[in-house]
Amino acid sequence: MLIDLSGGKLEFSERHIASIGKRDMLARLLMNLKGAYLRSQQDEHALAAVERLLLLYPEDLDELRDRGLLLYRLARYQPALEALETYLEARPDAEDRERIATHAAELKELIGRLN
């Protein structure tokens, strides 16, 4: 059935039917919620999903970055800057480094003007 549905592009593998643990199932649910909230521009709810994902997987740098970007959009500038700087420090070769560094620089400037 998988071969038929994918037009022959995918082959069946045992990993397709492997069960996942409760933590991974919860993470998948939270990722789906995060995506739905982002698509409907509900940043507070998306941030709540990200915060919960970080409780499950505190080392997830992508979620840390997303937390910083959401905090930025929600005008919570200092914690946004802290999250983005931590991301940049932990991932010096990130593909999105230039974009995230630009956001961090904008946040520093904004925080400086507000103080």
Residue, then its C-alpha position, 0 to 999 in steps of 0.5 A: m500500500l505504501i508503494d502504491l500511495s507513494g508512486g513507488k518512491l517509498e519502500f516499506s521499512e520496519r521503522h514505519i510501524a515501530s512503536i514510539g514511547k510516551r515522551d515521543m508521542l507527547a512531543r509529536l502532539l506538541m509539535n502538531l499543536k505548535g504548527a497549528y498555532l503558528r499557522s493561525q498566528q497564535d504566538e502565545h499558544a505556540l510559545a506554550a507548546v515550545e515551552r513544553l517541548l523544552l521540558l521534554y527535551p531541554e537540549d533541543l536547540d531548534e526549539l530554543r531558537d523558536r522560543g527566542l523568535l516567539l518571545y521576540r514577536l511577543a515583545r519579551y525582548q530580554p528573554a528572547l535575546e538570551a534564548l537566541e544568544t544561547y542558540l548561537e553559542a551552542r550552534p556556531d555553524a547553524e545554517d540560519r546563523e546569519r538570520i538569527a544573529t541579525h535578530a539578536a543584534e536588533l534585540k540588543e539595539l532595541i533593549g538599549r534604546l528602551n533602557 
